[in-house]
Amino acid sequence: MLGTLRNSQFCLLLGFLLFFLTLTAQEKQQTPMSLISYIQSLEDRFNIKFSYLNEDLDDFSLTVPENKVSLEDILNHIESKFRIQAEKLDERYYTLTKSSHVSLCGTVLDNFAENTIPGASLEVLGTQTAQTTDADGSFSMNNIPRDASLKIRYLGYLTKYIPIEDLIRQGPCAKILMAPHYEQLDEVIVYKYLTTGIIKEQDGSITLNTAEFGILPGLIEPDVLQTVQALPGIKSIDETVSDINVRGGTNDQNLVLWNGIKMYQFGHFFGLISAFNPYLTDKVSVIKNGTPAAFGDGVSSVIQMETNNHITDGFEGGAGFNFISGDIFGQFPLNDKVGLQFSARRSTTDFLNTPTYSKFFDRAFQDSKVIDENNVTVDDNISRNENFFFYDFTGKLLYDINDNHKVRFSAIHINNNLEYVETDETNDETTQSILEQTNISVGGQLQSQWSDRFFTNLNLYYSRYNLDAQSIYANEFQQLEQKNIVDERAVKLNTEYQFSDQLQWTNGFQYIETGIINRAFVTQPSFDTNIKGVIRIHSPYSEIGYRTYENTFIGKFGARVNFIENLYTFNKLLVEPRINLNFKLANYLRAQVLGEFKSQTTNQIIDLEQNFLGIEKRRWTLSNDDTLPVTQSIQGSVGINYEKNNFYLGLEGFYKNVDGISTRTQGFQNQNQFSGEIGSYDVKGIEFLINKRGDHYSTWLSYTYNKNDYTFDSIVPHSFPNNLDIRHTITFAGTYTYQNLKLSLGVNYRTGKPYTEPLDGDEALDNSFFPARINYKSPNSSRLPEYFRADASAIYSFDLTRRIRANAGVSLLNMTNRKNSLNRYYRVNDENQIEAVESVSLGITPNVSFRVSF
């Protein structure tokens, strides 16, 4: 028994001893050591020498990897774990260098590590790098400064800040745990609707992300200025992109910016095609009201286009063609700090006659002398020959001085050319018409981050628009030359200081100098005029932005001061307050109040019907405070937004008053066409949109009501309907996606445009004047028939190779081939008779495209 007890005591003692030794061994194995100490042990172990900076390695420690035996395995482990580059110089000497920039990957989960979080917002502070997590909560980033921090946000979770070095220490692909925020957040302040890539922001503006753009009826390419016309309150009465009407305003009342540069030409093919390449355009912002104080000009809207602002890791590009033109684009890095973007497009219209070109040509020239000067059937003895083409190209240089200071240079060139020759073989008379329209613009930006809270952006640009038209009649018996030149340069400094996540203050100053020349020369009868003007605008501005912690209230309050000086006529000081409020009414329901005062000093005057071939009749001109005052607007709107379970409903009522307009800028084609009277217009309207989205479909119905009236004190009656008074507009459309196939179908309906008819009977023509004049009824007392158009489009995407993606598209405009009347005016022909000239819409128009991207 004693032996048994002794044996038990011995076994117990032996067990304790083994347990202690095991713990000691585990403790020894798991005790981390500094990386520098470990490297010194490697030097002794393998008889080698490492060269490194102590400060690069001081902060690193590791557990000695027992399973790594060879030197190569050990160095690979160190490189992977600490993002340190090991380079072998010879058989004995090595260098260790800590990379300044690293690649990251990881997964974002809730704090129980059970559920991944897709769609979480990731932002590398101090850089322009931002993205969201994938459907499985994962992410990857390249070229990230290792001394930066990662900010992670997701609705319902506390915002998390993690130094990049901490992520590196966790291993190659870290797991990031987010702590839930238990206060219920039901409201949505950013709304996705219509199709993918279109978002209504919290400030009421609309953002178009072209890279994510889906499909819209009639469009097989993401044409920027065609796409914005799908939004409520925005349309083109004459079916062009060069005459966009926002809440009853004329096209010259839209401020169009490309990379911060004001553009004076927007379209090709006389406005039927946008002049901006959509495949390098990263984002488009459309603002109808509540404009930030940083923007002046554009009393109706701001349309701001921005190309990609980041240096890509490798070459990205594409090319394509349709029945009108072909294009190519690309972006690539020259090194780690310099990148380049380019795009080019040219029409095929001067050497390839397609069905689309024929329809576009008929639409553009139907009421001009290019087709028929008298708008009657063409005589067989008259031969015609036209040569028309267009092109555009853009370039952008990106230079990252460092992570906090970046320089961007942009350039764009747009060109339209038309030469038309008409020969009357009976009389042996030739008439020649030439039109050239160009826009050349360059700009530069310096974007700086001085601290975590203070940012600046310095923007400079130069923009030049030139329109040259020449007509030579009847074997040079009469010649007409017209020229319109816009020469503009500007500088703008914008600063932003963030007191906290809830409060920010924006300040800035903008200087603009605009010079415009209008020249007209006629040989028979002799007439020569050359009008020059220069306006300088000095504009300081300031704006405060505030939001509550949970976004129950979001507001911006600002003002812009414009000191306007015309070097020859006047000085004027204008103060323009701005307000933009967004607040929560209930779960899923938010209200918005917007208001603004704005002004502009550039307008487009519209002269005789036959000017510029009867096609491009608009010429830019400056305010002179006499015959054409500074145009000023006041606008206010109230709206609500509701979204739940991918169902969106928006309703907005607005009032806009625009003062300082002239009959010469409004497109009158009646008794008031040449009078130059000064007046105003008022628009009262409602915009309604309902949209339901699913995983594979989206369908929407929009309705817009406008009551748009002129007021001219010197015209009888003083008040009458605006030329753009379209009372009712309805759009019903839908999209469907099945695997790689996208389909879209939509219909547009609107009431007719106002126009003015001549008096009835013999009173219609006044022969007491030479030439005879038309006596009209009350201005805009008649209306054109209702407008209806149905469009369809389809796009199929597929892979040509592992690296080359392709898509083919087909569209059909006006698929019912309805003849819609867009405009009607009257003139006296050579037989002293009144004839009606009517512009009609595009007939059924097919188009086909094919694109590759790589």
Secondary structure as UniProt FT lines:
FT   HELIX           2..30
FT   STRAND          33..34
FT   HELIX           35..46
FT   STRAND          49..51
FT   HELIX           54..57
FT   TURN            58..59
FT   STRAND          61..62
FT   TURN            66..67
FT   HELIX           71..82
FT   STRAND          84..88
FT   STRAND          93..98
FT   STRAND          101..110
FT   TURN            111..112
FT   TURN            118..119
FT   STRAND          121..124
FT   TURN            125..126
FT   STRAND          130..132
FT   TURN            135..136
FT   STRAND          138..145
FT   TURN            146..147
FT   STRAND          149..153
FT   TURN            155..156
FT   STRAND          160..163
FT   HELIX           164..169
FT   STRAND          173..178
FT   STRAND          191..192
FT   TURN            196..197
FT   STRAND          198..200
FT   TURN            202..203
FT   STRAND          206..209
FT   HELIX           210..212
FT   TURN            217..218
FT   HELIX           224..227
FT   HELIX           228..230
FT   TURN            232..233
FT   STRAND          234..235
FT   TURN            237..238
FT   STRAND          245..246
FT   TURN            247..248
FT   HELIX           251..253
FT   STRAND          254..258
FT   TURN            259..260
FT   STRAND          261..262
FT   STRAND          267..268
FT   HELIX           269..271
FT   STRAND          273..274
FT   TURN            278..280
FT   STRAND          281..287
FT   TURN            293..294
FT   STRAND          301..307
FT   STRAND          316..322
FT   STRAND          325..333
FT   STRAND          338..347
FT   TURN            349..351
FT   HELIX           355..365
FT   TURN            366..367
FT   HELIX           369..372
FT   TURN            373..374
FT   TURN            380..381
FT   STRAND          382..400
FT   STRAND          405..424
FT   TURN            425..428
FT   STRAND          429..449
FT   STRAND          454..473
FT   TURN            474..477
FT   STRAND          478..498
FT   STRAND          503..522
FT   TURN            523..526
FT   STRAND          527..547
FT   TURN            549..550
FT   STRAND          553..566
FT   TURN            567..568
FT   STRAND          571..586
FT   TURN            587..588
FT   STRAND          589..600
FT   STRAND          602..606
FT   TURN            609..610
FT   HELIX           611..614
FT   STRAND          618..622
FT   STRAND          631..644
FT   TURN            645..646
FT   STRAND          647..662
FT   HELIX           663..665
FT   TURN            666..667
FT   TURN            671..675
FT   STRAND          678..693
FT   STRAND          697..711
FT   TURN            713..714
FT   STRAND          719..721
FT   TURN            723..724
FT   STRAND          728..738
FT   TURN            739..740
FT   STRAND          741..750
FT   STRAND          754..755
FT   HELIX           761..764
FT   STRAND          765..766
FT   TURN            767..768
FT   STRAND          773..774
FT   TURN            779..780
FT   STRAND          782..783
FT   STRAND          787..799
FT   STRAND          805..813
FT   TURN            815..816
FT   STRAND          821..828
FT   TURN            830..831
FT   STRAND          834..840
FT   STRAND          845..853
//
